[in-house]
Amino acid sequence: MKARVVVTLKNGVLDPQGKAIEGALKSLGVEGVESVRQGKVFDVEVAGADPAAAKAQLTAACEKLLANTVIENYKIDI
């Protein structure tokens, strides 16, 4: 079973990499960019056919390793 985990910074947490990307886009002439927030994407293949079990397994992985839950949110799509 395939899953995607998206990890992003929580609102209010400074994002210097996002600001640098925003500035670079503007300097390249990309119009209409108001702000950029960067994050991480993990594509994970999980053994088994039970989506609930896979989500529980990935939630544990996020809490332990993939996300710093103090400053990051995560979303799991199965």
C-alpha positions as CSV (number, residue, x, y, z in Angstrom):
1,M,0.0,0.0,0.0
2,K,1.3,3.4,-0.9
3,A,1.1,6.4,1.4
4,R,2.3,10.0,1.3
5,V,3.4,11.9,4.4
6,V,3.6,15.7,4.1
7,V,5.5,17.5,6.9
8,T,5.2,21.3,7.1
9,L,6.2,24.0,9.6
10,K,3.4,25.1,12.0
11,N,2.0,28.6,11.5
12,G,4.1,31.2,13.3
13,V,7.3,29.2,13.0
14,L,9.9,31.2,11.1
15,D,10.8,29.7,7.7
16,P,14.1,31.1,6.5
17,Q,14.4,28.6,3.6
18,G,10.9,29.5,2.5
19,K,11.8,33.2,2.6
20,A,15.0,32.5,0.5
21,I,12.9,30.6,-2.1
22,E,10.4,33.4,-2.2
23,G,13.2,36.0,-2.8
24,A,14.7,33.8,-5.5
25,L,11.4,33.4,-7.3
26,K,10.8,37.1,-7.3
27,S,14.4,37.8,-8.6
28,L,13.7,35.3,-11.4
29,G,10.6,37.3,-12.4
30,V,8.0,34.9,-11.2
31,E,5.0,37.2,-10.6
32,G,2.3,36.9,-8.0
33,V,4.2,35.0,-5.3
34,E,3.1,36.4,-2.0
35,S,4.8,33.9,0.3
36,V,6.5,30.5,0.3
37,R,6.6,27.8,3.1
38,Q,8.8,24.8,2.5
39,G,8.3,21.3,3.8
40,K,9.1,17.7,3.3
41,V,7.3,14.9,1.4
42,F,7.8,11.2,2.2
43,D,6.4,8.5,-0.2
44,V,6.2,5.3,1.8
45,E,5.2,1.8,0.8
46,V,3.6,-0.1,3.7
47,A,3.1,-3.9,3.8
48,G,-0.5,-5.1,4.3
49,A,-3.9,-4.1,3.1
50,D,-5.4,-2.4,6.1
51,P,-5.5,1.4,5.7
52,A,-6.2,2.0,9.4
53,A,-3.2,-0.1,10.5
54,A,-1.0,1.6,7.9
55,K,-2.1,5.1,9.1
56,A,-1.4,4.1,12.8
57,Q,2.0,2.8,11.8
58,L,2.9,6.0,9.9
59,T,1.5,8.2,12.7
60,A,4.0,6.4,15.0
61,A,6.8,7.0,12.5
62,C,5.9,10.7,12.3
63,E,5.8,11.1,16.1
64,K,9.1,9.3,16.5
65,L,11.2,10.4,13.5
66,L,9.7,12.1,10.4
67,A,8.3,15.2,12.1
68,N,9.4,17.4,14.9
69,T,6.0,17.8,16.4
70,V,7.0,20.8,18.5
71,I,7.4,23.0,15.3
72,E,5.9,20.8,12.5
73,N,2.6,19.4,11.4
74,Y,2.1,16.3,9.4
75,K,-0.6,14.9,7.1
76,I,-0.8,11.2,6.0
77,D,-2.6,10.2,2.8
78,I,-3.1,6.5,2.1
